[in-house]
Amino acid sequence: MSGPTHPPYQPPVRVVFAPYNHSEVQDTLRAVVKEFGRPGERWRYRSPDLEENENNVWQLDFYFANPHDAIIFGLKYQR
C-alpha cells in the first residue's frame, strides 16, 4: 500500500465484530471518518483475506500513515 504517491503505512490495527452486526460496522466506520477524515492518504481499511473465518464474524484491518493515529485508533476502537 505504499509507493511513490502513497505514504508508508504502519502495521494494521484489526477490529473484530463478533457477532457480525452491520450497524456496528457502519457506526464504527462513520466514527473513524469523523475523527480521521475520509479514507485516503491518512488512513485506509480493508477486510483481510482469511481462509478460515468463523461464521458470523467480520474483521477489518485499519492502516494509518502516522503511528500516533494508529495508537489513538487502537485505544478508542478496539473491541
C-alpha positions as a printed NumPy array, in Angstrom:
array([[  0.   ,   0.   ,   0.   ],
       [  2.934,   2.323,  -0.112],
       [  4.551,   3.639,  -3.216],
       [  5.626,   6.822,  -4.927],
       [  2.246,   8.501,  -4.381],
       [  1.299,   6.896,  -1.049],
       [  2.972,   7.256,   2.333],
       [  4.193,   4.112,   4.077],
       [  1.53 ,   2.68 ,   6.336],
       [  2.019,   1.217,   9.796],
       [  1.11 ,  -2.415,  10.534],
       [ -2.654,  -2.88 ,  10.623],
       [ -4.877,  -2.492,  13.638],
       [ -7.509,  -5.244,  13.435],
       [-11.066,  -4.758,  14.647],
       [-13.241,  -7.866,  15.029],
       [-17.027,  -7.726,  15.013],
       [-18.295, -10.902,  16.675],
       [-21.071, -11.5  ,  16.106],
       [-21.266,  -9.522,  12.876],
       [-23.638,  -6.569,  13.071],
       [-23.925,  -4.354,  10.017],
       [-24.994,  -1.331,  12.072],
       [-21.963,  -1.641,  14.369],
       [-19.598,  -1.867,  11.404],
       [-21.158,   1.192,   9.771],
       [-21.198,   3.142,  13.06 ],
       [-17.5  ,   2.372,  13.556],
       [-16.623,   3.48 ,  10.021],
       [-18.615,   6.71 ,  10.435],
       [-16.865,   7.455,  13.745],
       [-13.436,   6.85 ,  12.189],
       [-14.272,   9.14 ,   9.245],
       [-15.43 ,  11.816,  11.673],
       [-12.182,  11.603,  13.652],
       [ -9.581,  10.939,  10.915],
       [-11.277,  12.142,   7.72 ],
       [-12.191,  10.113,   4.665],
       [-10.032,   7.091,   3.791],
       [ -7.14 ,   8.014,   1.524],
       [ -3.7  ,   9.356,   2.325],
       [ -4.03 ,   9.423,   6.13 ],
       [ -5.646,   6.03 ,   6.66 ],
       [ -7.182,   3.068,   4.854],
       [ -9.051,  -0.071,   5.716],
       [ -9.798,  -3.439,   4.191],
       [-11.185,  -6.812,   5.102],
       [ -8.36 ,  -9.33 ,   5.49 ],
       [ -8.328, -12.32 ,   3.183],
       [ -8.615, -15.105,   5.732],
       [ -9.075, -18.697,   4.675],
       [-10.637, -19.843,   7.92 ],
       [-13.128, -17.281,   9.147],
       [-15.648, -18.112,  11.834],
       [-19.32 , -17.888,  10.988],
       [-20.938, -14.561,  11.747],
       [-17.602, -12.799,  12.412],
       [-16.31 ,  -9.813,  10.427],
       [-12.806,  -8.383,  10.597],
       [-11.408,  -5.122,   9.305],
       [ -7.759,  -4.084,   9.171],
       [ -7.103,  -0.356,   9.54 ],
       [ -3.825,   1.1  ,   8.235],
       [ -2.516,   4.516,   9.265],
       [  0.309,   6.599,   7.814],
       [  1.019,   8.183,  11.214],
       [  1.835,   5.784,  14.074],
       [  0.222,   8.189,  16.546],
       [ -3.097,   7.894,  14.681],
       [ -2.799,   4.101,  14.857],
       [ -2.291,   4.255,  18.629],
       [ -5.248,   6.588,  19.16 ],
       [ -7.409,   4.41 ,  16.923],
       [ -6.364,   1.254,  18.743],
       [ -7.164,   2.734,  22.126],
       [-10.562,   4.061,  21.069],
       [-11.883,   1.407,  18.711],
       [-10.559,  -1.952,  19.888],
       [-13.407,  -4.236,  20.829]])
